[in-house]
Amino acid sequence: MQFKERKETVTDYTVSRRAFVRTAAVASLGIALAACQPIPPMDDAEPAMGQVTAAQVTDAESLKAWVLAAHAEIQRIATSLDAAAKLKQWVKTEGDWKSGSTFLIIFAANGNVYAHGNDRGAEDRNLLDMEDERGTKVVEELLAVAAEGGGFVEYYDDGPKTAYAVPFRRQFVLVGGYSQDVSDVEVRIADLPRPAVTASEVVDRETLITFVEEAARIYQEALRFEGGIPLVEIKNAFRVEGGDWKTGSIYLYVVSGGGVTLFHGTEPFREGNPTDMTRTDVNGVPFAEELIGGARREGRKFLRYHYDDPAIEGDEDTGSPKLGYAISLQVGASDEKMVIGSGIYIPVEEE
């Protein structure tokens, strides 16, 4: 199957509002890893289980050994929400798990891409129905062999290739050797119920409160339940410019209790990176610590500070007056917390 150049616009795949209201839920995050260096077809030899880095993957044997080594490392480090969030950047970092065209992908169990070692844009897509040049649904087969305990899948993409999949806990499937152009895959966007206050209607303190709390309710439902709209589709809805959840300088962000960005409405590249909690504005206000840290400690927090307004030229150094509001959310039944927030720029005369 040949893929076209990436489109200028992305076709939306929407989930009905009725379905959302009925389920009020989102599938829990499943994670998978995929090494994307093309691997030659496997031979009849049994792959060995050795310690192999990305740079050493050359055949089916080293591919399997590398995936198993990644399995062990992730099991060791991914013990908290912060650590799991950092996987988004971990897979993009050159080293043992990324070397040139050999990199990792993290799939949700339903085929959504959670993290991609070489293409941030792929992280908004579901690849379950992706077909190779001969019509094989490769990701579907990889998830299936993993469910059976692990194994190889052969597919075609400019020639025959081999991928390997192995289960990891209840939520993970590790895959190596799978690589296809996914830029033509549609981005699925949840058709969420209209909030009581949309982004374009945020004009003051009270409307900001309602906007953030409506978003928090939907986001927390995504974390609490299984069997509904996947979280990635809700995040995609939060990113639509001019939609209910983002317009101009009004957008949402979600930060883990440890300060790692989980979602950013305008700058997705921040996701998986630690937030600099030491940043201060022109008046010395440590706005990240006071707003995000304050919400984490107190449950909710307002803060007036100065921040660069993209709509205003010349305020890059001084920033413009802004009112931020953030609230904390409990992560399931755990003791972990995350913070969701937004903000509105304030006219100078109202500061």
C-alpha positions in Angstrom: 0.0 0.0 0.0 1.4 3.4 -1.0 0.7 6.4 1.1 0.3 10.0 -0.2 1.9 13.2 1.0 0.6 14.5 4.2 -2.6 16.5 3.7 -2.9 20.2 4.5 -6.1 19.5 6.4 -7.1 16.5 8.5 -10.5 14.8 8.1 -12.3 14.5 11.4 -13.6 11.2 12.7 -16.2 12.1 15.3 -17.7 10.1 18.1 -21.4 10.8 18.7 -22.4 13.0 21.6 -25.1 10.6 22.4 -22.5 7.8 22.8 -20.4 10.0 25.0 -23.3 10.9 27.2 -24.4 7.2 27.4 -20.9 6.0 28.3 -19.4 9.0 30.1 -16.2 7.1 29.9 -12.9 6.6 28.2 -10.8 3.5 27.7 -7.9 3.3 30.1 -4.5 3.9 28.5 -2.8 0.9 27.1 0.8 1.3 26.0 2.9 -0.4 23.4 6.4 0.0 22.0 7.4 -0.3 18.4 10.9 -0.2 16.9 10.6 1.3 13.5 13.7 0.2 11.7 12.8 -2.0 8.7 13.9 -5.5 9.6 14.6 -8.3 7.0 12.2 -11.3 7.0 12.9 -13.7 9.8 14.6 -17.1 9.2 13.9 -20.4 11.0 16.4 -19.8 13.8 15.0 -19.2 17.3 15.7 -15.5 18.3 18.0 -15.1 21.3 17.2 -13.1 24.4 20.2 -10.8 24.9 20.8 -7.2 25.9 20.7 -5.3 22.6 20.5 -1.6 21.9 18.7 0.2 19.0 21.9 0.6 17.1 22.5 -3.2 17.2 19.2 -4.2 15.7 20.0 -5.9 12.4 17.8 -9.0 12.2 14.9 -10.8 13.8 17.1 -12.2 16.6 18.4 -8.9 17.7 15.0 -7.3 17.2 13.4 -9.6 19.7 16.3 -9.2 22.1 16.0 -5.4 21.9 12.2 -5.4 22.5 12.7 -7.7 25.5 15.4 -5.4 26.9 13.0 -2.4 26.4 10.3 -4.5 28.2 12.6 -4.9 31.2 13.6 -1.2 31.3 10.1 0.1 31.1 8.9 -2.2 33.7 11.6 -0.9 36.0 11.0 2.8 35.4 7.3 3.2 34.6 6.0 3.0 38.2 4.2 6.3 38.4 2.2 8.7 36.3 5.2 11.0 36.0 7.4 8.2 34.7 4.8 7.0 32.3 4.3 10.6 31.0 8.1 11.0 30.4 8.0 8.0 28.0 6.8 10.4 25.4 10.2 12.1 25.4 12.2 9.0 26.4 11.3 7.3 23.1 12.5 10.4 21.1 15.9 10.5 22.8 18.9 9.2 21.0 20.5 6.4 22.9 19.8 2.7 23.7 16.2 2.9 22.6 16.5 5.2 19.6 19.2 5.3 16.9 18.5 7.1 13.7 15.7 5.2 11.9 15.4 2.7 14.8 13.0 4.1 17.3 10.1 3.3 19.6 6.4 3.9 19.3 4.0 3.6 22.2 0.5 2.3 21.3 -2.6 2.3 23.3 -4.2 -1.1 23.5 -6.9 -0.1 21.1 -4.4 1.0 18.4 -4.1 4.7 19.4 -0.5 6.0 19.3 0.5 7.3 22.7 4.1 8.3 21.9 6.2 8.1 18.7 9.9 8.3 18.6 10.1 10.1 15.3 6.7 11.8 14.5 4.8 13.8 17.2 1.9 14.1 14.7 1.3 10.3 14.8 0.5 10.6 18.5 -3.0 11.8 17.7 -3.9 8.8 15.5 -5.3 5.3 15.7 -3.5 2.8 13.5 -5.6 -0.3 14.2 -6.9 -0.3 10.6 -3.6 0.4 8.9 -2.9 -1.9 6.0 0.4 -2.8 4.4 1.0 -3.1 0.6 -0.8 -6.5 0.6 -3.8 -5.6 2.7 -2.5 -6.9 6.0 -3.7 -5.0 9.1 -0.3 -5.0 10.7 -1.1 -3.3 14.1 -4.2 -5.5 14.5 -2.1 -8.6 14.0 0.7 -7.4 16.4 -1.8 -6.8 19.1 -3.3 -10.2 18.5 0.0 -12.1 18.7 0.8 -10.1 21.9 -2.5 -11.2 23.4 -1.4 -14.8 22.7 1.9 -14.3 24.6 4.1 -12.7 21.9 5.4 -13.5 18.5 6.5 -12.2 15.0 4.3 -10.7 12.3 5.6 -10.4 8.7 4.3 -7.5 6.5 5.3 -5.6 3.4 6.4 -2.0 3.1 8.7 -1.5 0.2 9.6 -5.2 0.5 9.1 -7.9 3.2 9.7 -7.0 6.8 9.3 -8.5 10.2 7.9 -7.1 13.4 7.8 -8.6 16.9 5.2 -8.1 19.7 5.2 -9.2 23.3 2.7 -8.4 26.1 3.7 -6.1 28.9 1.5 -6.1 32.1 -2.2 -5.6 31.5 -1.8 -2.3 29.7 1.3 -2.7 27.5 2.3 -4.4 24.2 5.8 -4.0 23.0 6.4 -4.1 19.3 9.6 -3.9 17.3 10.2 -3.7 13.5 7.0 -2.0 12.5 7.3 1.1 10.2 4.8 2.7 7.9 3.9 6.2 6.8 0.9 7.1 8.9 0.5 10.8 7.8 -2.7 10.0 5.8 -4.5 8.3 8.8 -7.4 10.4 10.0 -7.3 12.1 13.4 -10.3 11.0 15.4 -11.9 13.8 17.4 -14.5 13.2 20.1 -17.8 15.0 19.6 -18.1 16.1 23.2 -21.2 17.7 24.8 -21.1 21.4 24.6 -19.8 22.9 27.8 -21.8 25.5 29.8 -19.0 28.0 28.9 -17.0 27.5 25.7 -13.5 28.9 25.1 -14.8 31.8 23.1 -17.1 32.7 26.0 -14.4 33.0 28.6 -14.3 36.7 29.4 -13.8 37.0 33.1 -13.1 35.2 36.4 -16.5 33.4 36.6 -16.6 32.1 33.0 -13.0 31.0 33.4 -14.0 28.9 36.5 -16.8 27.2 34.6 -14.7 26.5 31.5 -11.9 24.8 33.5 -14.3 22.9 35.7 -16.3 21.6 32.7 -13.0 20.4 31.1 -11.9 18.8 34.4 -15.1 16.8 34.6 -14.7 15.4 31.2 -11.0 14.7 31.6 -11.5 13.0 34.9 -14.3 10.8 33.5 -11.7 9.7 30.9 -9.4 8.5 33.6 -12.0 6.9 35.8 -13.8 4.6 33.5 -13.2 2.0 30.8 -15.1 1.4 27.6 -15.9 4.7 26.0 -14.2 7.5 24.0 -10.4 7.0 24.1 -8.6 9.8 25.9 -6.6 10.7 22.8 -9.9 11.6 21.0 -10.8 13.9 23.9 -7.4 15.6 23.7 -7.8 16.0 20.0 -11.2 17.8 20.7 -9.4 20.0 23.2 -7.0 21.1 20.5 -9.4 22.1 17.7 -8.9 25.8 17.1 -12.2 27.7 17.1 -13.9 24.7 18.8 -15.6 24.6 22.2 -12.3 24.0 24.1 -9.7 26.3 22.3 -9.9 29.7 20.7 -7.0 32.1 20.3 -5.2 32.5 23.7 -7.8 30.4 25.6 -6.7 26.8 25.8 -6.3 24.0 28.3 -3.2 22.3 29.9 -2.8 19.3 32.1 0.2 18.7 34.4 1.0 15.7 36.6 1.5 16.0 40.3 5.3 15.8 39.7 5.2 18.7 37.2 5.3 16.7 33.9 3.1 18.1 31.1 0.5 15.5 30.2 -1.4 17.7 27.7 -1.0 21.2 26.2 -3.6 22.7 23.9 -1.3 24.8 21.8 2.2 23.3 22.2 2.0 19.5 22.1 5.9 19.3 22.0 5.8 20.1 25.8 4.0 16.8 26.6 6.2 14.4 28.4 8.6 17.2 29.5 8.9 18.4 33.0 7.4 21.9 33.6 10.0 24.5 34.8 8.4 25.3 38.2 11.1 27.9 38.8 10.0 30.3 36.1 9.1 33.8 37.1 7.4 36.7 35.4 8.7 40.2 35.0 7.7 41.0 38.6 9.4 38.0 40.0 6.2 36.0 40.5 7.0 32.2 40.3 3.8 31.6 38.4 4.3 27.9 37.6 4.9 27.0 41.2 2.2 29.3 42.6 -0.5 28.3 40.0 0.2 24.6 39.4 1.8 23.8 42.7 -0.8 25.8 44.5 -3.7 24.0 42.8 -2.0 20.6 43.6 -1.7 21.5 47.3 -4.9 23.5 47.8 -7.3 21.9 45.3 -7.8 25.1 43.2 -5.8 28.3 42.6 -6.2 31.7 41.0 -3.1 33.8 40.1 -2.5 37.1 38.4 0.8 37.3 36.6 2.4 38.4 33.4 2.9 36.2 30.4 3.7 36.6 26.7 0.5 37.2 24.7 0.9 36.0 21.1 -1.6 38.5 20.0 0.5 41.4 21.2 3.7 42.4 19.6 6.5 43.7 21.9 5.5 42.0 25.1 7.9 39.1 24.8 10.2 40.5 27.6 7.5 42.0 29.9 4.5 39.8 29.2 0.9 40.9 29.4 -1.3 40.7 32.5 -3.1 37.4 32.8 -5.4 35.6 35.2 -4.8 31.9 35.6 -7.1 29.3 37.2 -6.2 25.7 37.9 -7.7 22.8 39.9 -6.4 19.4 40.9 -7.8 16.0 39.9 -7.4 12.7 41.6 -5.9 10.0 39.4 -8.3 7.1 39.7 -8.1 5.3 43.0 -4.4 6.2 43.5 -2.9 8.9 45.7 -1.5 10.7 42.6 -2.9 14.1 41.5 -2.8 16.1 38.3 -3.7 19.7 37.6 -5.8 21.1 34.8 -6.0 24.8 34.0 -6.4 27.7 31.7 -6.1 31.5 31.7 -7.3 34.7 30.2 -5.4 37.9 29.4 -6.7 40.9 31.3 -7.0 44.4 29.8 -4.4 46.7 31.4 -7.0 49.0 32.8 -8.5 46.0 34.8 -5.3 44.8 36.2 
